[in-house]
Every structure is written in C-alpha cells, then in structure tokens.
C-alpha cells in the first residue's frame, strides 16, 4: 500500500512540475504576463498579501494581471522557490508552499514572504501546446 502512495505522489508531482516551474519563472522574471497565463480564464482568484503590498480581495484574472503588474513594477524578486512536498488537498487540487524574497525598487527595503498557492485542475483542459492543465485559484502570503 505504501508503494502505491509513493507512486501516486511521484506521478502527481511529475504531472504538475511544469506548472510549478512556470510559477517560479514568472516570479523570478517579474513577469505578470506569464503569471496571468496560470490564472483561471474567466474566473476569479482570491489574493491576500500583508504589508508592504497590503492587498486582500477576490478579483478577476484580468484585475490580478494589473495587480501583479503593479507589484512587479514596485518590487523586484531576488529569490523565489517552492518547498517540497506538495500538500495534496485531493487529486484535483493541491497547495504549493513557496518562499518569495523581494526588494522595494524605491527604498531598497527587503522582504520575505511565505506564499501559498491553491492550485486546481482544469475540468476540461485543452490540449493546446503551451497550455497548462492546472490553474491558480488562490494566493495567500505571510511575512516571515
């Protein structure tokens, strides 16, 4: 039974690895367009960040794009990585725990957040090249 669970966890992690790599790449490159591609197409996303960002609301994917455009223009990422293992909520969703270190571009103050991404599997994923079968539906951060 334990071999089955290990195999299932390995299979799931291999399946979501390109998606989590895309999240890391978007933050490391301060690229809101890459992050926008990981949000629900016509849905909403819950986002909660403490100071210095100070934002908490449920917004559309388009609004989240502009929020991150503002965040990435004000703050520069110098470290972002995910911690393993992934915490599976069920087979169609999981929580990804990450560490995000960034600097205010104006005053050079540094911050470190623990960011939790709630990620769900698309119900009807397209097989288009470059499209992911997962989407970010919630982000919650806490200052470390």
Steps between C-alpha positions, in 0.01 A plus 500: 500500500780745583666432161173593332482831690861583416434421132186714502685792659786467250260488206311805624819696561630419150168613355504838676872570481480711179223705658692570821808583292289754309400666830865520607605640164225766505610627841873481430454696178247741658272411210130560554414366152644159583312496830176612331516189279474289820181667627145379418396633158159633596510450872596669819800466725534571872816694578626605842835672564619673821697827515673643303262384223190513721238340281221255570203436270336269251570640154473398137800357318529823302506705822762259641711566190498875574562440869813298422606750237496761778672266749777403260559863398534599869687196631780293352526126571844375592402155628200275442477128552245239591528263791434129456292300553182635353206478733223323312154622593356230271584357160371812322669763714806565712668770703845615398709665771762745375750751632513839329778749577468841339624856525319833476639671190477849655638463851684165459328345807494122486208271586446125524157344461376147524246475217247220479346429160175305487508326165216313334481279196302630204177309452533496123864568412580583140783313336645816349880514507623717786168482688504367855243266646523676837403850615571722800176575682634653820818665635559571867819643638646549844812697588786292637 
